């Protein structure tokens, strides 16, 4: 099934979004994730795929999100130059990207690089939960820091992952509140079945929808993806 690589997010924080392809996730140990399968070591073919997605960007909102099933630092330099060109030509002034914790030291230089072109970077980290024991013991996320304030030092936004065995409504709400206290924005993802051994827990999902979702569904700082394709990119059912 072909992946949809361009979409428009019209609700909270309106922006265009592209799903690019990079060299592949360097961490690749998160027990719940198989997104890293969308990768290639062929720089020219990656550039071809990424150009097709980026060619659809109109600049309608002056804001673009570029994700790549990994970290921005894992995109080929040729693709990064293409992103810079699109930002320049389409007058993009805000660029949202993602990065794993292990690439945090690359972020200051990236901010400077894009700032020199009048583009503000907004960097999102996948924290999944602020319960550090659960995050590392169960999910193997690879964040060797428990203090949310320290995690947030190099990042603007965070992703959380809910719908997993052992999570509670109170714990999920606490994660969101912690995220809002330390980050500009929070993106909540609900676990869906994939090829990994980590499976969603229907009772936890139901608890989230019943007790947590109503409190945050209209919060302009909280994106909630009940399905992992709710942003309009990825493996869509109707494709």
Secondary structure by P-SEA (a helix, b strand, c coil): cccccccccccccbbbbbbcccccccccccccccccccccccaaaaaaaaaaaaaaccccccbbbbbcccccccccaaaaaaaaaaaaaacccbbbbbbccccccccaaaaaaaaaacbbbbbbbccccccccccccccccccccccccccccccccbbbbcccccccaaaaaaaaaaaaacccbbbbbccccccccccccaaaaaaaaccccccccccccbbbbcccccccccccccc
